[in-house]
Amino acid sequence: MSNVDFSTEPTIESLANEVACLKATLTFMLKAMGQADAGKVIINTQKFAAQLEDPAQAEAFNRTLSQIIHEYRK
C-alpha cells in the first residue's frame, strides 16, 4: 500500500463524489459481512456518534450513518 496514491482533487465536487463512493463501499461491505456482524458494526458506530462532542460533527455523522443503514436494509 505504500505506493498507492489516495490523494483527493482540491474541488468540493470531487470530494463529494469520493465520500459518496465510500458510503456505497461501506454499505456493500456491511451486506457482505452477514447480519449479526453488520449489526454489531452499526451499533458500535451509533455509540461512537453519541459520544461526539461537536454537535455539527455528530449531526453529519448520524445523517451519514442513517443513509448507510437505509441502503443496507434494502
N, C-alpha and C positions, 0 to 999 in steps of 0.2 A: 504494500500500500504506500510505501514511501515515494513511489514515482507517480502516483495518481494526483491529478490536479483537481481540487474541489473548489476552485475559485468561483466567484459569482460576478456576473456582469454588474457594473455600477448603475443599473437602472432599476426603478421601482417595479416595472413590469416584469423584468427577468427574475427578480427576487420573488415576486408574487407567483410566477409560474413554478419556480423551484419549490416554494412552500406547498403549493397545490400538489406537486409531484410527490413530495414527502408524505403528505396526508394520505394520498392514494396508496403509496407503498406501505405505510403503516397499517392501513386497513386490510390490504391483501395479506400482510404478514399475520395479522390477528386471525383472519379467516383460515389461514393455513395451519395455525397453531392447534386448533381444537378449542371447543367451547370452554372447558374448565380452565385451561391455561390463559386463554384470552381474557376470560372474566377476571382472573387474578391481576393481569396487567392493567385492565381498565380500573379495577377497584384501587389498586396502588396508585395509579395516575390521578384518580379523583382525590385520594387522600393527600397527595403531594400538592395538588392545586388548591386544596382547602388551607394549606399551610403557608401559601404565598402571602407576603405582607403588602405588596404593592397591588392595590385594587385594580388598576388598569391591566397589569400583567395577569392577575388572576382571572379577570373577565375574558381576556383574549385566550388564555389557556382553556378555560371552561367552554368557550364558544368553539374552539378548535376541537376539543375533546367531544363535544356534542355532535359535531359534524362527522367525526370518525365513528362514533357509536352508531349514529343513524345509518351510515353506509355499511357498517359491519352487520347490522341486524337485517339488512335486505336479503 
